[in-house]
Amino acid sequence: MPVFKIDSVLKKLNIKPLNSGVSTGQTWLKNSEKSISSFSPTDGKLIAKVSVANKKDYEKVITAAEQAFQSWRMVPAPKRGEVVRQIGEALREQKQALGELVSYETGKSLEEGLGEVQEMIDIADFAVGLSRQLHGLTMHSERFKHRMYEQYHPLGVVGIISAFNFPVAVWSWNSFLAWICGDVCVWKPSEKTPLCSVACQQIVSVVFKKNAVPEGVSCLINGDYTIGEFLSEDTRVPLVSATGSTRMGKKVGEAVGARLGRSLLELGGNNAIIITPSADLNIVTTGAVFGAVGTAGQRCTSTRRLIIHESVYDDVKMKLLKAYAQLNIGNPLDRKNHVGPLIDKDAVKNYEAALEQIVRQGGKAIVPGGVLKGKGYESGCYVKPAIYEAKNHSAIVQHETFAPILYIMKYKKLEEAIALQNAVPQGLSSSIMTNNLREAEMFLSHEGSDCGIANVNIGTSGAEIGGAFGGEKETGGGRESGSDAWKVYMRRQTNTINYSAHLPLAQGIKFDL
């Protein structure tokens, strides 16, 4: 393993021992009242500190954002796209350093950290092309010499609340699209990964300064849950995009809904793979294992359940046992390791509590879990990926535990398997492993998966930026990233033009004076 020097990474990203966590662009607000200490779950060491915002800072940020919107919205969309293109180039230059910081601050593998930065680059490329394609529609009017069409206008200030597990990519999904739409952004990152947000703001601020982008187009505001409450309750913020737990999302949705604002919610998942008799078990093993243990099970798309046909159940179980025996758990910056640590000791406590509940609720250990101790595990955040036979209706199976715990269960008929998959509160990602065309089509039909994402012969974890990302039920119903997700960041307007010398009314109504 090459020697990893965090000091070198921090220097490249212009991160200091104590950083301001509040910025309106090029300006960083100095507030030393309170700070967040960022400890790496990799080794438990303090990386750096970030000062957080108070109410006064919040008001300065929102004021700057509101003022910036007035001029930024007037910049032609392709010109806004050019700025985002340059951000993508800057991220290419800083990919290694930012990827290493993501890995070290979150505990995800270096490959996943670098992959997350690549997602940012990809969404930048997508946004650049989209900046010339913010199309409306033209409709035929029923009235003589009338033209009717629709167009999209910038919405305003977009609040972004992101989670620790994807500390940079999800922000870019929202902000890069919002910027090319003519919006300005206020980002409240996770308290568990504040340094990643500071690094991103540093990268963006250089590009913005070079292009004379108004102060306030990209705002950063680190802080605790109260910052999220400010954004959710603020009528000056027409859209709040929130990624995180269902519990958090319900609070955001309630607060934003009470003022009739918009919320884009991407919340919890309880994702299943259905494994049919015709499935290629080698593909099954790769998809299921990465889905269950990637990012130490801390993805909203992590595979939580395997619903396996009884005829291949034992074969799948044996392949899982063999694969889990080969997993290397340790420092995520070492490429030979497959699984890094959980984000912090609170996550470890939740993992341990879940294992206790599984046993109490009748679960049977196939691969027992446990907390790892000793050399290399000093941070106390490393745990063993676990597999349990369990019933789908068990309370703990119905709950999303952000940890590498996989539940397996049998089925007889495909209808039963689909019913099991859908019988959870969440509806994010789903998959079927099959070489049977009828089974695949049934899974993707109206009577199939009720999730926002449904895959065939790939796992539940991960997604390409070209498709809209999000789910149904307690996952929140929001869509981010690709397809036409850009529309949520804009306001829609229908226009009718009368170019005749008369004023005919719709539906043939007569109103003679």
Long-range contacts (C-beta under 8 A, 24 or more apart in sequence): 1-331, 1-333, 1-334, 1-335, 1-336, 4-100, 4-104, 4-333, 6-40, 6-47, 6-104, 9-97, 9-100, 9-101, 9-104, 10-47, 10-48, 10-101, 10-195, 12-94, 12-97, 13-94, 13-97, 13-98, 13-101, 13-198, 13-199, 13-202, 13-203, 14-199, 14-202, 15-48, 15-101, 15-195, 15-198, 15-199, 15-202, 16-48, 17-48, 17-49, 18-48, 18-49, 18-50, 18-51, 19-48, 19-49, 19-50, 19-51, 19-195, 19-198, 20-50, 20-51, 20-198, 21-50, 21-51, 21-52, 21-53, 21-194, 21-197, 21-198, 21-220, 21-221, 21-222, 21-223, 22-51, 22-52, 22-53, 22-57, 22-61, 22-220, 22-221, 22-222, 23-201, 23-205, 23-218, 23-219, 23-220, 24-60, 24-61, 24-64, 24-65, 24-215, 24-216, 24-219, 25-64, 25-68, 25-205, 25-208, 25-209, 25-213, 25-214, 25-215, 25-216, 25-217, 25-218, 25-219, 26-205, 26-208, 26-209, 26-215, 27-215, 29-53, 29-57, 29-60, 29-61, 31-57, 36-191, 36-194, 36-222, 38-105, 38-192, 38-193, 38-194, 38-195, 39-344, 39-379, 40-104, 40-105, 40-107, 40-379, 41-106, 41-107, 41-340, 41-341, 41-342, 41-343, 41-344, 41-379, 41-381, 42-103, 42-104, 42-107, 42-331, 42-332, 42-333, 42-340, 42-341, 42-379, 43-331, 43-378, 43-379, 44-378, 44-379, 44-380, 44-381, 47-104, 47-105, 47-195, 48-195, 50-194, 50-195, 50-198, 50-222, 51-222, 52-222, 52-223, 52-224, 52-227, 53-221, 53-222, 53-223, 53-227, 54-223, 55-230, 57-221, 58-221, 58-223, 58-227, 58-230, 61-186, 61-216, 61-219, 61-221, 62-157, 62-186, 62-234, 62-236, 62-237, 64-215, 64-216, 64-219, 65-157, 65-184, 65-185, 65-186, 65-216, 65-217, 65-219, 66-156, 66-157, 66-216, 66-236, 67-214, 67-216, 68-184, 68-214, 68-215, 68-216, 68-217, 69-154, 69-156, 69-157, 69-182, 69-183, 69-184, 69-216, 71-214, 72-154, 72-179, 72-182, 72-183, 72-184, 72-213, 72-214, 72-217, 73-153, 73-154, 73-182, 73-183, 75-182, 77-131, 77-132, 77-134, 77-180, 77-181, 77-182, 78-131, 78-132, 80-131, 80-179, 80-180, 80-182, 81-127, 81-128, 81-129, 81-130, 81-131, 81-132, 81-180, 82-128, 82-131, 82-211, 83-179, 83-207, 83-208, 83-211, 83-213, 84-124, 84-127, 84-128, 84-131, 84-176, 84-179, 84-180, 85-124, 85-125, 85-128, 86-207, 86-210, 86-211, 87-124, 87-176, 87-203, 87-204, 87-207, 88-120, 88-121, 88-124, 88-125, 88-128, 90-203, 90-204, 90-206, 90-207, 91-117, 91-120, 91-121, 91-124, 91-203, 92-121, 94-199, 94-203, 95-121, 98-168, 98-196, 98-199, 98-200, 98-203, 100-333, 101-195, 101-196, 101-199, 102-167, 102-168, 102-193, 102-196, 103-332, 103-333, 103-340, 104-332, 104-333, 105-167, 105-193, 105-195, 105-196, 106-164, 106-165, 106-167, 106-192, 106-193, 106-196, 106-295, 106-343, 107-296, 107-332, 107-340, 107-341, 107-342, 107-343, 107-381, 108-165, 108-295, 108-296, 108-298, 108-332, 108-340, 109-294, 109-295, 109-332, 109-335, 109-337, 109-338, 109-339, 109-340, 110-332, 110-333, 110-334, 110-335, 111-335, 112-294, 112-295, 112-332, 113-332, 116-166, 116-167, 116-168, 116-169, 117-168, 117-169, 119-169, 119-172, 119-173, 119-465, 120-168, 120-169, 120-172, 120-176, 122-465, 123-169, 123-172, 123-173, 123-176, 123-177, 123-465, 123-481, 124-172, 124-176, 126-176, 126-465, 126-466, 126-481, 126-482, 127-176, 127-177, 127-179, 127-180, 128-180, 130-177, 130-180, 130-486, 131-180, 134-180, 134-181, 134-486, 134-490, 141-496, 142-506, 142-507, 143-498, 143-504, 143-505, 143-506, 144-500, 144-502, 144-504, 145-498, 145-499, 145-500, 146-496, 146-497, 146-498, 146-499, 146-500, 146-504, 147-496, 147-497, 147-499, 148-494, 148-495, 148-496, 148-497, 149-494, 149-495, 150-492, 150-493, 150-494, 150-495, 151-492, 151-493, 151-495, 152-181, 152-487, 152-490, 152-491, 152-492, 152-493, 153-182, 153-490, 153-491, 153-493, 154-181, 154-182, 154-183, 154-489, 154-490, 154-491, 155-181, 155-183, 155-238, 155-239, 155-262, 155-489, 155-490, 155-491, 156-183, 156-184, 156-236, 156-237, 156-238, 156-239, 157-183, 157-184, 157-185, 157-186, 157-236, 157-237, 157-238, 157-239, 158-183, 158-184, 158-185, 158-186, 158-237, 158-238, 158-239, 158-240, 158-241, 158-489, 159-185, 159-186, 159-188, 159-231, 159-232, 159-234, 159-237, 159-239, 159-240, 159-241, 160-185, 160-186, 160-187, 160-188, 160-240, 160-241, 161-188, 161-228, 161-231, 161-240, 161-241, 161-242, 161-243, 161-244, 161-248, 161-252, 162-187, 162-188, 162-189, 162-190, 162-243, 162-244, 163-190, 163-243, 163-244, 164-190, 164-192, 164-193, 164-298, 164-343, 165-295, 165-298, 165-299, 165-300, 165-343, 165-402, 166-243, 166-299, 167-193, 167-196, 167-197, 168-196, 168-197, 168-199, 168-200, 170-243, 170-266, 170-480, 171-197, 171-200, 172-200, 173-465, 173-469, 173-480, 173-481, 174-241, 174-264, 174-480, 174-489, 175-218, 177-481, 177-485, 177-486, 177-489, 178-489, 179-217, 179-218, 180-486, 181-486, 181-489, 181-490, 182-490, 183-239, 183-489, 183-490, 184-216, 184-217, 184-218, 184-219, 185-217, 185-218, 185-219, 186-219, 186-221, 186-231, 186-237, 187-218, 187-219, 187-220, 187-221, 188-221, 188-222, 188-223, 188-227, 188-228, 188-231, 189-220, 189-222, 190-244, 191-222, 191-223, 191-224, 192-343, 192-344, 194-222, 197-222, 198-222, 228-252, 229-255, 232-256, 232-263, 233-259, 235-259, 235-261, 237-261, 238-262, 239-263, 239-264, 239-488, 239-489, 240-264, 241-265, 241-266, 241-478, 241-480, 242-266, 242-267, 243-267, 243-300, 243-480, 245-400, 246-400, 246-425, 246-426, 246-474, 246-475, 246-476, 249-476, 253-476, 262-488, 263-478, 264-476, 264-478, 264-479, 264-480, 264-488, 265-475, 265-476, 265-477, 265-478, 266-300, 266-469, 266-470, 266-471, 266-475, 266-476, 266-478, 266-480, 267-300, 267-426, 267-471, 267-474, 267-475, 267-476, 268-300, 268-400, 268-426, 268-428, 268-474, 268-475, 269-299, 269-300, 269-301, 269-302, 269-304, 269-400, 269-426, 269-428, 269-429, 269-460, 269-471, 269-475, 270-304, 270-305, 270-397, 270-398, 270-399, 270-400, 270-424, 270-425, 270-426, 270-428, 271-301, 271-302, 271-303, 271-304, 271-305, 271-426, 271-428, 271-429, 271-430, 271-431, 271-451, 271-460, 271-461, 272-303, 272-304, 272-305, 272-306, 272-307, 272-420, 272-421, 272-424, 272-430, 272-431, 272-460, 273-303, 273-305, 273-306, 273-307, 273-430, 273-431, 273-432, 273-433, 273-459, 273-460, 274-307, 274-411, 274-414, 274-417, 274-418, 274-421, 274-430, 274-431, 274-432, 274-433, 274-434, 274-443, 275-306, 275-307, 275-308, 275-309, 275-312, 275-316, 275-433, 276-309, 276-312, 276-414, 276-417, 276-432, 276-433, 276-434, 276-436, 276-439, 277-309, 277-311, 277-312, 278-434, 278-435, 278-436, 278-439, 279-312, 279-433, 279-434, 279-435, 279-457, 280-433, 280-435, 280-457, 281-312, 281-315, 281-316, 281-319, 283-433, 283-457, 284-316, 284-319, 284-433, 285-316, 285-319, 285-320, 285-323, 286-459, 287-431, 287-433, 287-457, 287-458, 287-459, 287-460, 288-316, 288-320, 288-406, 288-459, 289-320, 289-323, 289-324, 289-327, 290-459, 290-461, 291-459, 291-460, 291-461, 292-385, 292-387, 292-404, 292-406, 293-327, 293-338, 293-339, 293-385, 293-404, 294-461, 294-462, 295-340, 296-339, 296-340, 296-341, 296-342, 296-383, 296-385, 296-403, 296-404, 297-385, 297-401, 297-402, 297-403, 297-404, 297-405, 298-342, 298-343, 298-347, 298-402, 298-403, 299-461, 299-462, 300-428, 300-429, 300-475, 301-428, 301-429, 301-453, 301-460, 301-461, 301-462, 301-463, 302-402, 302-404, 302-460, 302-461, 303-406, 303-431, 303-459, 303-460, 303-461, 304-397, 304-400, 304-401, 304-405, 304-406, 304-407, 305-392, 305-397, 305-406, 305-407, 305-408, 305-409, 305-420, 305-421, 306-406, 306-407, 306-408, 306-409, 307-392, 307-409, 307-410, 307-411, 307-417, 307-420, 307-421, 308-408, 308-409, 308-410, 308-411, 309-410, 309-411, 309-412, 309-417, 310-410, 310-411, 310-412, 313-408, 313-410, 316-408, 317-366, 317-408, 320-366, 320-367, 320-387, 320-406, 320-408, 321-366, 321-367, 321-387, 324-367, 324-385, 324-387, 327-385, 329-372, 329-382, 329-384, 329-385, 330-376, 330-377, 330-382, 331-376, 339-385, 339-404, 340-382, 341-379, 341-381, 341-382, 341-383, 342-381, 342-382, 342-383, 342-402, 342-403, 343-381, 344-381, 345-380, 345-381, 347-381, 347-402, 347-403, 348-380, 348-381, 348-383, 350-401, 350-402, 350-403, 351-383, 351-401, 351-403, 351-405, 354-396, 354-399, 354-401, 354-403, 354-405, 355-386, 355-405, 357-395, 357-396, 358-388, 358-390, 358-394, 358-396, 358-405, 358-407, 361-390, 361-391, 361-394, 361-395, 361-396, 361-397, 362-390, 362-391, 362-394, 363-388, 363-389, 363-390, 363-391, 363-394, 363-396, 363-407, 364-388, 364-389, 364-390, 366-408, 369-405, 392-420, 392-423, 392-424, 393-423, 397-424, 398-424, 398-425, 400-426, 414-439, 414-442, 414-443, 418-442, 418-443, 418-447, 418-448, 418-449, 421-449, 422-449, 422-450, 425-473, 425-474, 426-471, 426-473, 426-474, 426-475, 427-451, 427-452, 427-471, 427-472, 427-473, 427-474, 427-475, 428-452, 428-453, 428-470, 428-471, 428-475, 429-453, 429-454, 429-455, 429-460, 429-461, 429-463, 429-471, 430-454, 430-455, 430-460, 431-455, 431-456, 431-457, 431-458, 431-459, 431-460, 432-456, 432-457, 433-457, 451-475, 452-479
